[in-house]
Amino acid sequence: DAGVIQSPRHEVTEMGQEVTLRCKPISGHNSLFWYRQTMMRGLELLIYFNNNVPIDDSGMPEDRFSAKMPNASFSTLKIQPSEPRDSAVYFCASSSRVTEAFFGQGTRLTVV
Amino acid sequence: SQKIEQNSEALNIQEGKTATLTCNYTNYSPAYLQWYRQDPGRGPVFLLLIRENEKEKRKERLKVTFDTTLKQSLFHITASQPADSATYLCALESGGSYIPTFGRGTSLIVHP
């Protein structure tokens, strides 16, 4: 397996634009997490899916953020409209419950 | 409120020495605790998982202890090498949620 695959690796966008981040989890994993990492706040959980169903979205900052998991092999995180304070590295991770989480390489988002 | 605390100051040690990193937590009753390594520009990589009923876990040059009374985990790297230089994060799950919540991490720098 190629591991967790995220795209794009880097995204630079203007304030107010829509941004969509994509994630392909490891086949067979039933848990998927979206995290955001910044120097100020570290690695924060945004949303957790189990068997494609959102279980905990309490970390989603506000209505501008939305996440979907239409099937077991694909998830998206959308920001609309984007703001400069959304600039961060966004990680997707997958796991099989009580085991380690496998992280993707991350998407570095810069909103100017 | 729940807190996971890791030393924010970088740990500098000489090659060959043992590095010891600390993870303290409050208001958690984790069933297990995990340690991850993160290199610049990459996602965290799982190293070790220790359960609440385990006092110690070893893997090659790595050793983790877990004291649920002190609410503390220690992470040791023996015979450290410059290649061990990275940021090390601890992660706890809360109340059977299976969601890893991460500390801010501690940077380790091993000097040749």
HADDOCK unambig.tbl for C-alpha pairs under 7 A between the chains (distance, minus, plus):
assign (segid A and resid 42 and name CA) (segid B and resid 104 and name CA) 5.00 0.50 0.50
assign (segid A and resid 43 and name CA) (segid B and resid 102 and name CA) 6.23 0.50 0.50
assign (segid A and resid 43 and name CA) (segid B and resid 104 and name CA) 6.83 0.50 0.50
assign (segid A and resid 97 and name CA) (segid B and resid 98 and name CA) 5.99 0.50 0.50
assign (segid A and resid 98 and name CA) (segid B and resid 98 and name CA) 6.34 0.50 0.50
assign (segid A and resid 100 and name CA) (segid B and resid 46 and name CA) 6.12 0.50 0.50
assign (segid A and resid 101 and name CA) (segid B and resid 46 and name CA) 6.95 0.50 0.50
assign (segid A and resid 102 and name CA) (segid B and resid 45 and name CA) 6.87 0.50 0.50
assign (segid A and resid 103 and name CA) (segid B and resid 43 and name CA) 5.50 0.50 0.50
assign (segid A and resid 103 and name CA) (segid B and resid 44 and name CA) 6.18 0.50 0.50
assign (segid A and resid 103 and name CA) (segid B and resid 45 and name CA) 6.93 0.50 0.50
assign (segid A and resid 104 and name CA) (segid B and resid 43 and name CA) 5.88 0.50 0.50
assign (segid A and resid 105 and name CA) (segid B and resid 42 and name CA) 5.23 0.50 0.50
assign (segid A and resid 105 and name CA) (segid B and resid 43 and name CA) 5.01 0.50 0.50
assign (segid A and resid 106 and name CA) (segid B and resid 42 and name CA) 6.94 0.50 0.50
assign (segid A and resid 106 and name CA) (segid B and resid 43 and name CA) 6.26 0.50 0.50
